[in-house]
Amino acid sequence: MLRYQNNTKETIVTILQLDSSITGENSVSRQLTRSIVERLVATAPGTEVIHRDLVADPIDHLTLGALADSSVLDEFLAADTVVIGAPMYNFTVPTQLKAWLDRVLVAGKTFRYTENGPEGLAGDKRVIIALARGGFYEVGSPASALEHLETYLRGVFGFIGITPEFVAADGIAMGPEQREASLASALDDTVRLAA
Ligand SMILES: Cc1cc2nc3c(=O)[nH]c(=O)nc-3n(C[C@H](O)[C@H](O)[C@H](O)COP(=O)(O)O)c2cc1C
């Protein structure tokens, strides 16, 4: 895990950056999270960034015993903004990101059950998710039934009280021109998000 601060002024914002792509320097989602975090840091002097690379430093699969260690949850709860790189692998999140989510969706901490149904408890933070998908999954398209990445992330963060913001690069596997166009468009969107 890498921790850095953009200057010596008093810390006013903590950003937690999570990356889960297995493709290293070729990764689209990593380029997007980097751009988002760089822009957020530039607009908020004193920001502290905690970078958790879920591939280089993976979290163990969930076990009952593992829940005794709340360090991943505490790190999430302490962050003001969470920036997540979420590539689509086999139509959903990478297993590395699922392992992180398994430590964060904890009854009594990030949600609770009430007589009126479940209630999210983590609504005090901003979550920005950078999606990268090989294909296109628009609502109504033939492939839309296989879209379990954005829908899943919207669902789980909604469950804990957060409405995430998304930046998406789609059609990454549809040839180099499409890849470049989608990446450029998504990078433009990161400017808008961080403004
Ligand atoms: C192991 C693996 C599985 C993939 N599965 C899918 C998939 O199910 N659907 C899809 O549209 N693209 C799929 N892709 C393409 C990726 O979503 C695409 O390359 C994207 O850019 C990955 O993000 P990254 O560049 O940050 O790794 C897959 C890629 C890999 C490496």
The ligand as an SDF file (V2000), in Angstrom:
LIG
                    3D

 31 33  0  0  0  0  0  0  0  0999 V2000
   -9.5130  -12.2610  -17.9440 C   0  0  0  0  0  0  0  0  0  0  0  0
  -10.3440  -11.2860  -18.7430 C   0  0  0  0  0  0  0  0  0  0  0  0
  -11.6940  -11.4620  -18.8280 C   0  0  0  0  0  0  0  0  0  0  0  0
  -12.4810  -10.5670  -19.5730 C   0  0  0  0  0  0  0  0  0  0  0  0
  -13.8310  -10.7300  -19.6150 N   0  0  0  0  0  0  0  0  0  0  0  0
  -14.5790   -9.8380  -20.2880 C   0  0  0  0  0  0  0  0  0  0  0  0
  -16.0010   -9.9680  -20.3210 C   0  0  0  0  0  0  0  0  0  0  0  0
  -16.5950  -10.8610  -19.7510 O   0  0  0  0  0  0  0  0  0  0  0  0
  -16.7070   -9.0340  -21.0200 N   0  0  0  0  0  0  0  0  0  0  0  0
  -16.1120   -7.9840  -21.6470 C   0  0  0  0  0  0  0  0  0  0  0  0
  -16.7980   -7.1600  -22.2350 O   0  0  0  0  0  0  0  0  0  0  0  0
  -14.7710   -7.8380  -21.6310 N   0  0  0  0  0  0  0  0  0  0  0  0
  -14.0120   -8.7370  -20.9660 C   0  0  0  0  0  0  0  0  0  0  0  0
  -12.6480   -8.5790  -20.9140 N   0  0  0  0  0  0  0  0  0  0  0  0
  -12.0660   -7.3960  -21.5240 C   0  0  0  0  0  0  0  0  0  0  0  0
  -11.8040   -6.3410  -20.4660 C   0  0  0  0  0  0  0  0  0  0  0  0
  -13.0000   -5.9510  -19.8300 O   0  0  0  0  0  0  0  0  0  0  0  0
  -11.1340   -5.1250  -21.0830 C   0  0  0  0  0  0  0  0  0  0  0  0
   -9.8960   -5.5400  -21.6350 O   0  0  0  0  0  0  0  0  0  0  0  0
  -10.8790   -4.0230  -20.0720 C   0  0  0  0  0  0  0  0  0  0  0  0
  -10.0670   -3.0420  -20.6710 O   0  0  0  0  0  0  0  0  0  0  0  0
  -10.2280   -4.5530  -18.8160 C   0  0  0  0  0  0  0  0  0  0  0  0
   -9.8240   -3.4940  -17.9720 O   0  0  0  0  0  0  0  0  0  0  0  0
   -8.2740   -3.1970  -17.7270 P   0  0  0  0  0  0  0  0  0  0  0  0
   -7.7600   -2.7280  -19.0880 O   0  0  0  0  0  0  0  0  0  0  0  0
   -8.2430   -2.1590  -16.6930 O   0  0  0  0  0  0  0  0  0  0  0  0
   -7.6490   -4.5010  -17.3030 O   0  0  0  0  0  0  0  0  0  0  0  0
  -11.8600   -9.4800  -20.2260 C   0  0  0  0  0  0  0  0  0  0  0  0
  -10.4820   -9.3190  -20.1140 C   0  0  0  0  0  0  0  0  0  0  0  0
   -9.7180  -10.2060  -19.3960 C   0  0  0  0  0  0  0  0  0  0  0  0
   -8.2300   -9.9820  -19.2730 C   0  0  0  0  0  0  0  0  0  0  0  0
  1  2  1  0
  2  3  1  0
  2 30  2  0
  3  4  2  0
  4  5  1  0
  4 28  1  0
  5  6  2  0
  6  7  1  0
  6 13  1  0
  7  8  2  0
  7  9  1  0
  9 10  1  0
 10 11  2  0
 10 12  1  0
 12 13  2  0
 13 14  1  0
 14 15  1  0
 14 28  1  0
 15 16  1  0
 16 17  1  0
 16 18  1  0
 18 19  1  0
 18 20  1  0
 20 21  1  0
 20 22  1  0
 22 23  1  0
 23 24  1  0
 24 25  2  0
 24 26  1  0
 24 27  1  0
 28 29  2  0
 29 30  1  0
 30 31  1  0
M  END
$$$$
